[in-house]
Amino acid sequence: MIEITDYPIDPESLRESLADDGAGGFCTFEGWVRNRNEGRAVRRLEYEAYAPVAIAEGARVIGEAMQRFPFLGARCVHRIGTLEIGELAVWVGVTAPHRDEAFKACRYIIDEIKVRLPIWKKEHYVDGDSGWVNCERCAAHAGE
Amino acid sequence: MKNITVRYFAMFREHAGLSEETLRLDVATARDVFEQTRSRHGSDEPEGHCKVAINDALADWSSPVQDGDTILLFPPVAGG
């Protein structure tokens, strides 16, 4: 249901894997690597994860989404390693009989994954500097 | 005293300059391990922003630690 990969994510094969005759709605979220963050020009990102805990916690998130917004199928893949601007960092897909559950479950899964799974993102800036995202103290250290 | 293996991730690994070490510590909880390793490696990230796992299971800072446990220290996460 949730995977961590250091290979490029293939949305088409993920979409096909969720095919279901009972599904009337399919909702996806794709997280892309953007060229700016908080006013700074970003050259590339580096993602790191601790897979054993990320996969277990991700399964809990998907289970919670199923209880709240009963869906038919859900998959999530998060990329790790070095990613260039425009690359796909995370993919979430949900099928449900109707669109409402698909939208809500997809939103729940991506929102929880961002704050609960042990996944870290280091930004490498165009000016040569770098920093871990969401880590203000860390940024202070980097300047020392 | 307990033998505790501590694993550091992302910025914690960079601060510590290593990804793992086994220490002999006088500790009762995951919080104690975090505080002792923080002073050891000069990090001051507040625990409220961080997470901890004991032997691959997410835990609370007040969770007890046993001799031989592996404590995983996770700095603020940023998936997606």
Backbone of each chain as ProteinMPNN parsed JSONL, in Angstrom:
{"seq_chain_A": "MIEITDYPIDPESLRESLADDGAGGFCTFEGWVRNRNEGRAVRRLEYEAYAPVAIAEGARVIGEAMQRFPFLGARCVHRIGTLEIGELAVWVGVTAPHRDEAFKACRYIIDEIKVRLPIWKKEHYVDGDSGWVNCERCAAHAGE", "coords_chain_A": {"N_chain_A": [[0.845, -1.22, 0.0], [1.974, 1.212, 0.769], [4.979, 2.542, -0.421], [8.524, 3.003, -0.427], [10.858, 4.346, -2.534], [13.885, 4.381, -4.474], [13.867, 4.757, -7.106], [12.646, 6.369, -10.147], [9.224, 7.395, -10.012], [6.434, 5.775, -11.473], [3.627, 6.913, -12.658], [1.635, 5.925, -14.388], [1.664, 3.084, -14.287], [1.003, 2.744, -11.65], [-1.547, 3.811, -11.573], [-2.88, 1.98, -13.236], [-2.688, -0.266, -11.628], [-4.578, 0.153, -9.743], [-6.978, -0.214, -10.93], [-10.447, -0.89, -10.958], [-13.547, -2.368, -11.173], [-15.63, -1.544, -9.623], [-15.16, 1.031, -9.017], [-16.032, 4.405, -9.153], [-14.757, 6.701, -9.062], [-11.531, 8.207, -9.154], [-8.847, 9.481, -7.553], [-5.924, 11.433, -7.517], [-2.863, 12.543, -6.023], [-0.002, 14.346, -6.801], [3.198, 15.077, -5.747], [5.522, 17.452, -6.602], [8.898, 18.409, -7.354], [9.809, 21.627, -6.64], [11.018, 24.812, -7.875], [11.517, 26.85, -6.101], [11.633, 27.841, -2.663], [10.351, 29.371, 0.158], [11.264, 31.852, -0.755], [13.784, 31.309, -1.734], [15.93, 30.237, -4.356], [15.822, 27.032, -5.594], [17.917, 24.313, -6.399], [18.027, 21.499, -6.433], [16.597, 18.614, -4.717], [17.069, 16.522, -1.856], [16.008, 13.554, -0.65], [15.449, 11.641, 2.276], [14.668, 8.649, 4.016], [13.439, 6.623, 6.718], [12.811, 3.557, 6.167], [11.583, 1.182, 7.469], [9.999, 2.204, 9.629], [8.608, 4.232, 8.307], [7.027, 2.827, 6.457], [5.414, 1.252, 8.124], [4.054, 3.236, 9.589], [2.853, 4.583, 7.505], [1.074, 2.636, 6.615], [-0.645, 2.633, 8.772], [-1.755, 5.185, 8.485], [-3.137, 4.922, 6.056], [-4.989, 3.009, 6.798], [-6.458, 4.462, 8.688], [-7.563, 6.393, 7.012], [-9.209, 4.783, 5.486], [-11.112, 4.026, 7.384], [-12.338, 6.469, 7.928], [-13.169, 7.504, 5.445], [-14.516, 5.484, 3.564], [-12.94, 3.657, 1.076], [-11.994, 2.055, -2.053], [-9.475, 1.248, -3.086], [-6.05, 2.075, -2.366], [-2.94, 3.631, -2.931], [0.399, 4.568, -2.174], [3.398, 6.124, -3.013], [6.628, 7.071, -2.159], [9.392, 8.857, -3.154], [12.942, 8.578, -2.662], [16.315, 9.888, -2.281], [18.324, 11.787, -4.64], [16.642, 14.399, -6.219], [15.655, 16.151, -9.11], [14.535, 19.43, -10.222], [11.093, 19.519, -10.96], [10.743, 16.792, -10.908], [8.928, 13.873, -9.756], [8.035, 13.51, -6.468], [6.335, 12.373, -4.619], [3.524, 10.194, -4.764], [0.079, 9.732, -4.559], [-2.74, 7.719, -4.76], [-6.223, 7.071, -4.956], [-9.061, 5.006, -5.138], [-12.638, 4.958, -5.282], [-16.15, 4.254, -4.789], [-17.563, 6.626, -5.258], [-16.803, 10.11, -5.939], [-16.423, 11.745, -3.675], [-15.413, 10.318, -1.4], [-13.02, 9.485, -2.522], [-11.6, 11.901, -3.037], [-11.429, 12.934, -0.392], [-10.138, 10.912, 1.078], [-7.704, 10.776, -0.267], [-6.654, 13.31, 0.236], [-6.465, 13.182, 3.038], [-4.559, 11.162, 3.334], [-2.169, 12.213, 2.081], [-1.782, 14.525, 3.616], [-1.332, 13.526, 6.23], [0.845, 11.871, 5.826], [2.863, 13.673, 5.275], [3.435, 14.818, 7.73], [3.844, 12.79, 9.573], [5.459, 10.596, 8.815], [8.788, 9.231, 8.977], [10.516, 10.963, 7.068], [12.775, 12.961, 5.359], [13.809, 16.123, 4.01], [16.201, 17.684, 2.151], [17.156, 20.779, 1.012], [18.927, 21.94, -1.765], [20.388, 24.842, -2.673], [20.419, 27.32, -5.315], [22.423, 29.14, -4.847], [24.398, 27.624, -3.716], [24.294, 26.986, -1.053], [22.764, 24.87, 1.499], [20.003, 23.19, 3.139], [18.113, 21.544, 5.734], [14.664, 20.96, 5.51], [12.017, 22.368, 7.479], [13.435, 22.7, 9.782], [14.487, 24.719, 11.798], [16.412, 25.272, 13.789], [18.419, 23.76, 12.9], [19.134, 25.105, 10.61], [20.239, 27.334, 11.763], [22.491, 26.214, 12.908], [23.847, 25.445, 10.62], [24.767, 27.816, 9.71], [26.82, 28.391, 11.365]], "CA_chain_A": [[0.0, 0.0, 0.0], [2.886, 2.351, 0.726], [6.334, 2.127, -0.79], [9.594, 3.985, -0.482], [11.682, 3.884, -3.648], [14.894, 5.324, -4.983], [13.708, 4.828, -8.565], [11.571, 7.285, -10.557], [7.855, 6.891, -9.833], [5.719, 5.628, -12.742], [2.208, 7.096, -12.321], [0.737, 5.142, -15.244], [1.539, 1.706, -13.786], [0.29, 2.816, -10.37], [-2.956, 4.021, -11.923], [-3.419, 0.702, -13.738], [-2.752, -1.249, -10.543], [-5.746, 0.454, -8.917], [-8.198, -0.409, -11.735], [-11.46, -1.6, -10.177], [-14.851, -2.173, -11.837], [-16.567, -0.915, -8.703], [-14.745, 2.412, -8.738], [-16.602, 5.461, -9.99], [-13.892, 7.873, -8.93], [-10.115, 7.945, -8.898], [-8.238, 10.771, -7.237], [-4.487, 11.323, -7.255], [-2.056, 13.716, -5.694], [1.41, 14.217, -7.125], [4.062, 16.118, -5.19], [6.613, 17.712, -7.535], [10.004, 19.225, -6.851], [9.603, 23.001, -7.117], [12.299, 25.517, -8.005], [11.677, 27.892, -5.078], [10.994, 27.617, -1.358], [10.542, 30.487, 1.082], [12.011, 32.938, -1.373], [15.122, 30.927, -2.197], [15.95, 29.442, -5.581], [16.246, 25.66, -5.275], [18.502, 23.61, -7.554], [17.571, 20.103, -6.368], [16.243, 18.144, -3.38], [17.583, 15.222, -1.456], [15.08, 12.959, 0.317], [15.931, 10.499, 3.05], [13.576, 8.064, 4.811], [13.74, 5.393, 7.439], [11.718, 2.787, 5.566], [10.765, 0.298, 8.319], [8.991, 2.97, 10.375], [7.776, 4.965, 7.34], [6.049, 1.912, 5.859], [4.452, 0.872, 9.171], [3.218, 4.399, 9.905], [2.056, 4.826, 6.295], [-0.035, 1.667, 6.609], [-1.615, 3.126, 9.766], [-2.439, 6.348, 7.894], [-4.092, 4.447, 5.049], [-6.059, 2.363, 7.554], [-7.307, 5.525, 9.258], [-8.309, 6.999, 5.9], [-10.259, 3.813, 5.115], [-12.185, 4.098, 8.381], [-13.039, 7.76, 7.838], [-13.721, 7.747, 4.097], [-14.357, 4.152, 2.975], [-12.553, 3.663, -0.339], [-11.778, 0.703, -2.586], [-8.05, 0.961, -3.151], [-5.187, 3.247, -2.184], [-1.497, 3.373, -2.966], [1.24, 5.747, -2.0], [4.82, 5.869, -3.24], [7.476, 8.233, -1.894], [10.75, 8.707, -3.704], [14.069, 9.094, -1.883], [17.516, 10.135, -3.072], [18.454, 13.126, -5.213], [15.607, 14.694, -7.215], [15.826, 17.416, -9.816], [13.328, 20.245, -10.359], [10.068, 18.937, -11.833], [10.557, 15.352, -10.698], [7.83, 13.452, -8.908], [8.573, 13.085, -5.169], [5.358, 11.518, -3.93], [2.301, 9.913, -5.522], [-0.999, 9.1, -3.799], [-3.926, 7.448, -5.588], [-7.317, 6.433, -4.225], [-10.302, 4.733, -5.869], [-13.817, 4.816, -4.428], [-17.363, 4.22, -5.613], [-17.94, 8.003, -5.599], [-15.648, 11.018, -5.866], [-16.224, 12.406, -2.388], [-14.487, 9.518, -0.59], [-11.71, 9.459, -3.185], [-10.934, 13.178, -2.752], [-11.153, 13.117, 1.038], [-9.127, 9.945, 1.522], [-6.432, 11.179, -0.878], [-6.204, 14.478, 1.0], [-6.072, 12.731, 4.374], [-3.32, 10.382, 3.255], [-0.99, 13.063, 1.831], [-1.573, 15.444, 4.748], [-0.765, 12.802, 7.369], [2.173, 11.369, 5.446], [3.839, 14.767, 5.342], [3.801, 15.192, 9.107], [4.025, 11.651, 10.493], [6.439, 9.581, 8.416], [10.187, 9.67, 9.059], [11.061, 11.31, 5.755], [13.414, 14.279, 5.49], [14.06, 16.771, 2.719], [17.272, 18.685, 2.199], [17.153, 21.619, -0.18], [20.204, 22.475, -2.246], [20.004, 26.103, -3.302], [21.196, 27.762, -6.47], [23.616, 29.867, -4.368], [25.392, 26.682, -3.2], [23.952, 26.648, 0.326], [21.773, 23.798, 1.596], [19.378, 23.15, 4.462], [17.013, 20.591, 5.963], [13.377, 21.652, 5.589], [11.292, 22.291, 8.766], [14.431, 22.508, 10.818], [15.038, 26.064, 11.951], [17.638, 25.233, 14.596], [19.429, 23.167, 12.032], [19.588, 26.174, 9.718], [21.112, 28.183, 12.57], [23.761, 25.496, 13.024], [24.533, 25.42, 9.327], [25.405, 29.108, 9.521], [27.902, 28.577, 12.327]], "C_chain_A": [[0.869, 1.254, 0.0], [4.296, 1.848, 0.459], [7.277, 3.321, -0.709], [10.536, 3.494, -1.578], [12.765, 4.89, -4.01], [14.91, 5.325, -6.515], [12.625, 5.837, -8.919], [10.2, 6.617, -10.439], [7.157, 6.867, -11.196], [4.211, 5.719, -12.5], [1.279, 6.189, -13.13], [0.561, 3.715, -14.709], [0.82, 1.689, -12.436], [-1.207, 2.962, -10.614], [-3.583, 2.702, -12.365], [-3.594, -0.307, -12.607], [-3.977, -1.025, -9.656], [-7.065, 0.242, -9.675], [-9.189, -1.3, -10.983], [-12.823, -1.311, -10.804], [-15.865, -1.489, -10.928], [-16.257, 0.546, -8.432], [-15.397, 3.382, -9.72], [-15.748, 6.716, -9.947], [-12.474, 7.471, -8.592], [-9.454, 9.296, -8.696], [-6.759, 10.567, -6.953], [-3.941, 12.652, -6.764], [-0.619, 13.408, -6.092], [2.159, 15.379, -6.486], [5.294, 16.252, -6.079], [7.706, 18.55, -6.872], [9.928, 20.603, -7.504], [10.918, 23.785, -7.041], [12.493, 26.649, -6.99], [11.079, 27.42, -3.772], [11.379, 28.761, -0.439], [11.508, 31.519, 0.515], [13.386, 32.564, -1.899], [15.024, 30.026, -3.428], [16.573, 28.081, -5.278], [16.768, 24.988, -6.545], [18.046, 22.147, -7.596], [17.254, 19.752, -4.912], [16.854, 16.778, -3.136], [16.628, 14.696, -0.384], [15.729, 11.758, 0.979], [14.736, 9.961, 3.835], [14.138, 6.932, 5.648], [12.583, 4.446, 7.129], [10.937, 1.908, 6.543], [9.66, 1.046, 9.072], [8.069, 3.717, 9.41], [6.687, 4.058, 6.771], [4.992, 1.51, 6.889], [3.509, 2.031, 9.482], [2.327, 4.747, 8.713], [0.87, 3.884, 6.211], [-1.098, 2.084, 7.622], [-2.425, 4.288, 9.199], [-3.5, 5.877, 6.901], [-5.267, 3.738, 5.73], [-7.013, 3.379, 8.169], [-8.159, 6.17, 8.177], [-9.465, 6.091, 5.494], [-11.429, 3.867, 6.088], [-13.007, 5.367, 8.242], [-13.794, 7.927, 6.534], [-13.628, 6.447, 3.308], [-14.084, 4.21, 1.465], [-12.322, 2.228, -0.792], [-10.291, 0.338, -2.585], [-7.25, 2.229, -2.94], [-3.74, 2.798, -2.289], [-0.753, 4.685, -2.791], [2.682, 5.326, -2.242], [5.578, 7.16, -2.976], [8.879, 7.937, -2.391], [11.768, 9.205, -2.676], [15.285, 9.25, -2.791], [17.515, 11.555, -3.619], [17.43, 13.323, -6.327], [15.84, 16.071, -7.816], [14.482, 18.149, -9.888], [12.365, 19.574, -11.347], [9.848, 17.451, -11.632], [9.458, 15.093, -9.677], [8.4, 12.88, -7.605], [7.627, 12.129, -4.446], [4.113, 11.379, -4.797], [1.312, 9.215, -4.601], [-2.168, 8.895, -4.742], [-4.959, 6.681, -4.793], [-8.491, 6.206, -5.17], [-11.43, 4.547, -4.877], [-15.043, 4.747, -5.334], [-17.751, 5.62, -6.102], [-16.78, 8.955, -5.298], [-15.367, 11.566, -4.473], [-15.227, 11.64, -1.512], [-13.089, 9.523, -1.207], [-10.934, 10.746, -2.891], [-10.505, 13.252, -1.286], [-10.075, 12.158, 1.532], [-7.756, 10.324, 0.979], [-5.832, 12.344, -0.09], [-5.71, 14.074, 2.39], [-4.715, 12.037, 4.315], [-2.115, 11.3, 3.028], [-0.721, 13.989, 3.019], [-0.889, 14.732, 5.917], [0.65, 12.303, 7.066], [3.238, 12.455, 5.604], [4.301, 15.056, 6.769], [4.137, 14.011, 10.009], [5.128, 10.678, 10.099], [7.861, 10.108, 8.543], [10.816, 9.808, 7.668], [11.591, 12.737, 5.885], [13.816, 14.786, 4.117], [15.139, 17.821, 2.917], [17.247, 19.461, 0.891], [18.572, 22.062, -0.502], [19.859, 23.7, -3.083], [20.936, 26.459, -4.451], [22.481, 28.474, -6.018], [24.657, 28.949, -3.724], [25.147, 26.253, -1.766], [22.989, 25.452, 0.319], [21.173, 23.817, 2.99], [18.265, 22.131, 4.531], [15.725, 21.37, 6.172], [12.702, 21.362, 6.934], [12.22, 22.24, 9.953], [15.167, 23.818, 11.041], [16.349, 26.069, 12.719], [18.789, 24.721, 13.751], [20.013, 24.242, 11.114], [20.552, 27.092, 10.467], [22.487, 27.532, 12.714], [24.565, 25.578, 11.732], [25.286, 26.72, 9.093], [26.618, 29.314, 10.419], [29.262, 28.199, 11.743]], "O_chain_A": [[0.556, 2.236, -0.673], [4.742, 0.858, 1.039], [6.884, 4.472, -0.895], [10.967, 2.341, -1.548], [12.58, 6.099, -3.867], [15.845, 5.828, -7.137], [11.77, 6.138, -8.086], [10.043, 5.431, -10.73], [7.27, 7.812, -11.976], [3.58, 4.715, -12.171], [0.255, 5.736, -12.62], [-0.555, 3.195, -14.679], [0.112, 0.734, -12.118], [-2.025, 2.322, -9.953], [-4.676, 2.346, -11.926], [-4.53, -1.106, -12.62], [-4.368, -1.916, -8.902], [-8.141, 0.488, -9.13], [-8.811, -2.337, -10.439], [-13.21, -0.151, -10.951], [-16.847, -0.92, -11.405], [-16.991, 1.222, -7.71], [-15.327, 3.21, -10.937], [-15.977, 7.668, -10.693], [-12.24, 6.522, -7.843], [-9.502, 10.155, -9.576], [-6.381, 9.641, -6.236], [-4.478, 13.722, -7.05], [-0.085, 12.348, -5.765], [1.786, 16.537, -6.67], [6.024, 15.284, -6.287], [7.442, 19.305, -5.936], [9.974, 20.74, -8.726], [11.806, 23.463, -6.251], [13.517, 27.332, -7.015], [10.104, 26.667, -3.778], [12.555, 29.084, -0.272], [12.424, 31.99, 1.188], [14.086, 33.411, -2.453], [14.147, 29.167, -3.52], [17.693, 27.989, -4.776], [16.159, 25.075, -7.612], [17.72, 21.622, -8.66], [17.598, 20.497, -3.994], [17.115, 16.001, -4.055], [16.461, 15.318, 0.665], [16.446, 10.976, 0.353], [13.884, 10.735, 4.272], [15.178, 6.357, 5.327], [11.519, 4.52, 7.744], [9.709, 1.882, 6.458], [8.524, 0.577, 9.144], [6.87, 3.826, 9.668], [5.542, 4.485, 6.621], [3.807, 1.437, 6.564], [2.302, 1.832, 9.623], [1.18, 5.157, 8.89], [-0.216, 4.28, 5.787], [-2.294, 1.92, 7.382], [-3.635, 4.368, 9.408], [-4.626, 6.373, 6.906], [-6.408, 3.857, 5.285], [-8.228, 3.181, 8.17], [-9.335, 6.46, 8.394], [-10.562, 6.564, 5.196], [-12.589, 3.77, 5.687], [-14.226, 5.348, 8.415], [-14.918, 8.429, 6.514], [-12.747, 6.314, 2.459], [-14.884, 4.736, 0.69], [-12.443, 1.295, 0.002], [-9.905, -0.743, -2.139], [-7.697, 3.323, -3.284], [-3.364, 1.731, -1.803], [-1.212, 5.752, -3.201], [3.131, 4.296, -1.738], [5.222, 8.216, -3.5], [9.465, 6.899, -2.082], [11.493, 10.135, -1.917], [15.277, 8.796, -3.934], [16.794, 12.421, -3.124], [17.353, 12.525, -7.261], [16.177, 17.026, -7.116], [13.429, 17.56, -9.645], [12.766, 19.123, -12.42], [8.867, 16.899, -12.131], [9.109, 15.948, -8.863], [9.146, 11.901, -7.621], [8.057, 11.204, -3.757], [3.702, 12.321, -5.474], [1.651, 8.231, -3.943], [-2.548, 9.822, -5.457], [-4.628, 5.758, -4.049], [-8.873, 7.106, -5.918], [-11.223, 4.045, -3.772], [-14.983, 5.131, -6.502], [-18.214, 5.778, -7.232], [-15.893, 8.641, -4.505], [-14.215, 11.824, -4.124], [-14.308, 12.233, -0.948], [-12.09, 9.562, -0.488], [-9.756, 10.697, -2.538], [-9.361, 13.589, -0.98], [-9.203, 12.543, 2.311], [-6.755, 10.207, 1.685], [-4.638, 12.35, 0.21], [-4.679, 14.555, 2.861], [-3.837, 12.292, 5.138], [-1.118, 11.166, 3.737], [0.433, 14.213, 3.386], [0.031, 15.279, 6.525], [1.528, 12.311, 7.929], [4.366, 12.183, 6.016], [5.432, 15.491, 6.983], [4.664, 14.208, 11.104], [5.681, 9.998, 10.963], [8.125, 11.276, 8.258], [11.524, 8.93, 7.176], [10.931, 13.607, 6.453], [14.116, 14.02, 3.201], [15.007, 18.725, 3.742], [17.308, 18.882, -0.194], [19.318, 22.501, 0.374], [19.133, 23.607, -4.072], [22.064, 25.976, -4.548], [23.499, 28.423, -6.707], [25.684, 29.424, -3.24], [25.722, 25.267, -1.305], [22.466, 25.071, -0.728], [21.752, 24.386, 3.915], [17.565, 21.875, 3.551], [15.701, 22.338, 6.932], [12.802, 20.254, 7.461], [11.829, 21.782, 11.026], [16.284, 24.021, 10.566], [17.287, 26.779, 12.355], [19.934, 25.161, 13.857], [21.219, 24.284, 10.872], [21.54, 27.568, 9.908], [23.514, 28.208, 12.651], [25.783, 25.754, 11.742], [26.295, 26.753, 8.388], [27.357, 30.286, 10.262], [30.278, 28.3, 12.43]]}, "seq_chain_B": "MKNITVRYFAMFREHAGLSEETLRLDVATARDVFEQTRSRHGSDEPEGHCKVAINDALADWSSPVQDGDTILLFPPVAGG", "coords_chain_B": {"N_chain_B": [[23.074, 1.415, 34.738], [22.742, 1.293, 31.201], [23.147, -0.461, 28.125], [22.799, 1.198, 25.21], [21.852, 1.488, 21.898], [22.112, 4.091, 19.673], [20.58, 5.627, 16.962], [21.046, 7.967, 14.411], [19.433, 10.337, 12.288], [19.232, 12.124, 9.161], [19.499, 15.569, 9.756], [20.36, 15.163, 12.373], [22.218, 13.139, 12.127], [24.135, 14.474, 10.677], [24.893, 16.436, 12.526], [25.929, 14.836, 14.578], [27.905, 13.517, 13.267], [28.023, 10.877, 12.767], [26.211, 7.822, 12.085], [25.318, 5.992, 13.857], [25.7, 4.824, 17.212], [26.832, 2.966, 20.046], [26.116, 3.318, 23.372], [26.918, 3.548, 26.87], [24.642, 4.264, 29.161], [23.064, 6.151, 31.789], [19.947, 5.973, 31.987], [16.354, 6.332, 31.919], [14.169, 6.796, 30.289], [13.062, 7.42, 26.852], [13.3, 10.126, 26.472], [15.391, 10.8, 28.203], [17.529, 9.628, 26.868], [17.559, 11.142, 24.525], [18.149, 13.689, 25.566], [20.683, 13.293, 26.68], [22.207, 12.574, 24.448], [21.9, 14.834, 22.943], [23.267, 16.814, 24.37], [25.738, 15.696, 24.199], [26.331, 15.895, 21.479], [25.931, 18.521, 20.867], [23.5, 19.522, 19.871], [20.459, 21.432, 19.664], [17.802, 21.068, 19.096], [14.355, 21.314, 19.826], [12.488, 18.811, 21.628], [9.817, 18.618, 21.004], [9.514, 19.034, 18.271], [10.494, 16.807, 17.208], [10.762, 13.213, 16.654], [10.622, 9.921, 18.138], [11.727, 6.541, 18.004], [11.583, 3.248, 19.302], [13.372, 0.411, 18.922], [12.407, 0.179, 16.239], [9.688, 0.869, 16.513], [7.444, 3.534, 16.666], [7.49, 5.781, 19.406], [6.681, 7.309, 22.631], [8.16, 10.215, 24.211], [8.283, 9.726, 26.888], [8.43, 7.023, 27.078], [9.661, 3.971, 28.483], [13.084, 2.831, 28.413], [15.028, -0.066, 27.718], [17.815, -2.119, 28.683], [19.951, -2.761, 26.002], [18.248, -1.822, 24.029], [17.468, -0.239, 20.847], [17.508, 3.053, 19.968], [15.891, 5.316, 17.944], [16.47, 8.421, 16.653], [14.607, 10.954, 15.374], [14.778, 13.825, 13.524], [12.888, 16.928, 12.818], [10.3, 16.122, 10.556], [9.768, 16.053, 6.962], [8.156, 15.163, 4.691], [6.819, 14.566, 1.355]], "CA_chain_B": [[23.59, 1.765, 33.402], [22.203, 0.438, 30.133], [23.753, -0.352, 26.794], [21.78, 1.712, 24.301], [22.322, 1.861, 20.562], [21.39, 5.278, 19.219], [20.731, 5.872, 15.519], [20.78, 9.369, 14.067], [18.971, 10.495, 10.91], [19.189, 13.452, 8.524], [20.365, 16.585, 10.368], [20.991, 14.632, 13.591], [23.401, 12.394, 11.693], [25.147, 15.461, 10.297], [25.414, 17.055, 13.752], [26.712, 13.865, 15.35], [29.035, 13.066, 12.458], [27.947, 9.418, 12.638], [24.812, 7.408, 11.945], [24.928, 5.086, 14.934], [26.722, 4.542, 18.229], [26.322, 2.263, 21.22], [26.591, 4.063, 24.54], [26.519, 3.059, 28.186], [23.975, 5.46, 29.672], [22.176, 6.06, 32.954], [18.714, 6.546, 31.421], [15.115, 5.588, 32.189], [13.185, 7.004, 29.221], [13.562, 7.887, 25.557], [13.669, 11.54, 26.665], [16.73, 10.841, 28.808], [18.507, 9.31, 25.814], [17.615, 12.307, 23.635], [18.842, 14.798, 26.238], [22.116, 12.998, 26.841], [22.906, 12.609, 23.158], [21.868, 16.22, 22.495], [24.39, 17.558, 24.966], [26.957, 15.053, 23.687], [26.633, 16.306, 20.105], [25.741, 19.952, 20.7], [22.276, 19.872, 19.141], [19.481, 22.017, 20.588], [16.458, 20.965, 18.528], [13.409, 20.948, 20.889], [11.936, 17.467, 21.394], [8.465, 18.725, 20.452], [9.557, 18.994, 16.811], [11.179, 15.567, 16.792], [10.078, 11.958, 16.993], [11.53, 8.87, 18.594], [11.26, 5.164, 17.876], [12.358, 2.276, 20.069], [13.382, -0.87, 18.196], [11.577, 0.306, 15.026], [8.294, 1.239, 16.766], [7.321, 4.913, 17.156], [7.264, 5.764, 20.857], [6.593, 8.62, 23.274], [9.405, 10.589, 24.899], [8.266, 9.167, 28.253], [8.504, 5.552, 27.029], [10.861, 3.433, 29.149], [14.063, 2.126, 27.574], [15.624, -1.23, 28.373], [19.177, -2.468, 28.288], [19.998, -3.41, 24.696], [17.336, -1.188, 23.06], [17.955, 0.688, 19.826], [16.69, 4.268, 19.977], [16.013, 6.033, 16.679], [16.157, 9.839, 16.864], [14.143, 11.535, 14.114], [14.582, 15.286, 13.519], [11.607, 17.318, 12.222], [10.098, 15.441, 9.277], [9.329, 16.916, 5.856], [7.854, 14.359, 3.501], [5.971, 15.18, 0.331]], "C_chain_B": [[23.071, 0.768, 32.377], [23.017, 0.623, 28.868], [22.646, 0.033, 25.809], [22.444, 2.017, 22.961], [21.455, 3.019, 20.069], [21.647, 5.458, 17.726], [20.257, 7.284, 15.201], [20.398, 9.463, 12.59], [19.058, 11.954, 10.473], [20.077, 14.449, 9.278], [21.017, 16.076, 11.653], [22.261, 13.862, 13.243], [24.522, 13.374, 11.342], [25.741, 16.143, 11.527], [26.358, 16.113, 14.485], [27.962, 13.434, 14.591], [29.096, 11.543, 12.37], [26.476, 9.023, 12.603], [24.357, 6.529, 13.109], [26.065, 4.967, 15.934], [26.061, 3.794, 19.383], [26.98, 2.884, 22.44], [26.154, 3.35, 25.809], [25.96, 4.274, 28.927], [23.145, 5.143, 30.914], [20.871, 6.745, 32.55], [17.518, 5.677, 31.796], [14.164, 5.662, 30.995], [13.869, 7.434, 27.921], [14.013, 9.345, 25.649], [15.078, 11.664, 27.235], [17.802, 10.582, 27.748], [18.686, 10.525, 24.899], [18.434, 13.428, 24.285], [20.342, 14.52, 26.362], [22.863, 13.046, 25.511], [22.929, 14.036, 22.603], [23.037, 16.996, 23.074], [25.713, 16.993, 24.453], [27.357, 15.611, 22.325], [26.322, 17.781, 19.828], [24.559, 20.351, 19.852], [21.302, 20.497, 20.127], [18.071, 22.002, 20.01], [15.482, 20.567, 19.639], [12.743, 19.599, 20.587], [10.55, 17.53, 20.765], [8.42, 18.664, 18.941], [10.026, 17.636, 16.295], [10.334, 14.355, 17.16], [11.12, 10.943, 17.418], [10.891, 7.508, 18.337], [12.182, 4.286, 18.716], [12.239, 0.941, 19.346], [12.375, -0.872, 17.037], [10.097, 0.579, 15.273], [8.27, 2.67, 17.288], [6.906, 4.888, 18.621], [7.066, 7.19, 21.357], [7.923, 8.916, 23.95], [9.47, 9.992, 26.291], [8.355, 7.643, 28.257], [9.782, 5.064, 27.714], [11.8, 2.764, 28.148], [14.722, 1.023, 28.401], [17.053, -1.404, 27.882], [19.13, -3.198, 26.943], [19.079, -2.797, 23.643], [18.103, -0.368, 22.017], [16.983, 1.86, 19.757], [16.961, 5.022, 18.682], [15.587, 7.474, 16.913], [15.858, 10.491, 15.515], [14.018, 13.051, 14.255], [13.27, 15.635, 12.82], [11.449, 16.749, 10.809], [9.591, 16.422, 8.225], [9.125, 16.07, 4.598], [7.05, 15.172, 2.501], [6.686, 16.186, -0.513]], "O_chain_B": [[22.973, -0.431, 32.64], [23.511, 1.713, 28.577], [21.687, -0.712, 25.606], [23.46, 2.71, 22.896], [20.227, 2.933, 20.054], [22.794, 5.443, 17.28], [19.206, 7.727, 15.664], [20.96, 8.764, 11.748], [18.973, 12.879, 11.282], [21.275, 14.211, 9.428], [22.116, 16.512, 11.993], [23.254, 13.923, 13.968], [25.69, 13.147, 11.658], [26.943, 16.401, 11.576], [27.426, 16.51, 14.951], [28.957, 13.035, 15.196], [30.108, 10.985, 11.946], [25.605, 9.781, 13.032], [23.159, 6.342, 13.323], [27.239, 5.002, 15.566], [24.874, 3.975, 19.655], [28.204, 2.971, 22.542], [25.149, 2.64, 25.823], [26.699, 5.195, 29.277], [22.607, 4.047, 31.072], [20.709, 7.949, 32.745], [17.638, 4.464, 31.968], [13.437, 4.708, 30.717], [15.056, 7.76, 27.886], [14.974, 9.753, 24.998], [15.859, 12.516, 26.812], [18.846, 11.234, 27.734], [19.806, 10.89, 24.543], [19.294, 14.036, 23.648], [21.164, 15.416, 26.169], [24.005, 13.501, 25.447], [23.853, 14.411, 21.882], [23.716, 17.74, 22.365], [26.689, 17.726, 24.292], [28.541, 15.785, 22.034], [26.434, 18.238, 18.691], [24.586, 21.386, 19.187], [21.307, 20.14, 21.305], [17.237, 22.825, 20.386], [15.732, 19.585, 20.338], [12.469, 19.284, 19.429], [10.145, 16.601, 20.067], [7.398, 18.281, 18.371], [9.962, 17.356, 15.098], [9.336, 14.457, 17.873], [12.308, 11.065, 17.119], [9.675, 7.347, 18.441], [13.382, 4.536, 18.83], [11.142, 0.409, 19.178], [11.595, -1.811, 16.881], [9.311, 0.526, 14.328], [8.982, 2.998, 18.236], [6.074, 4.077, 19.027], [7.256, 8.154, 20.615], [8.712, 8.013, 24.228], [10.555, 9.771, 26.828], [8.355, 7.03, 29.325], [10.848, 5.658, 27.553], [11.351, 2.197, 27.151], [14.941, 1.162, 29.605], [17.44, -0.91, 26.824], [18.358, -4.142, 26.771], [19.119, -3.204, 22.482], [19.207, 0.12, 22.259], [15.789, 1.679, 19.517], [18.108, 5.33, 18.359], [14.456, 7.723, 17.329], [16.719, 10.574, 14.639], [13.204, 13.514, 15.054], [12.602, 14.75, 12.286], [12.344, 16.876, 9.974], [9.055, 17.481, 8.552], [9.816, 16.234, 3.592], [6.657, 16.308, 2.766], [6.086, 16.776, -1.411]]}, "name": "protein", "num_of_chains": 2, "seq": "MIEITDYPIDPESLRESLADDGAGGFCTFEGWVRNRNEGRAVRRLEYEAYAPVAIAEGARVIGEAMQRFPFLGARCVHRIGTLEIGELAVWVGVTAPHRDEAFKACRYIIDEIKVRLPIWKKEHYVDGDSGWVNCERCAAHAGEMKNITVRYFAMFREHAGLSEETLRLDVATARDVFEQTRSRHGSDEPEGHCKVAINDALADWSSPVQDGDTILLFPPVAGG"}
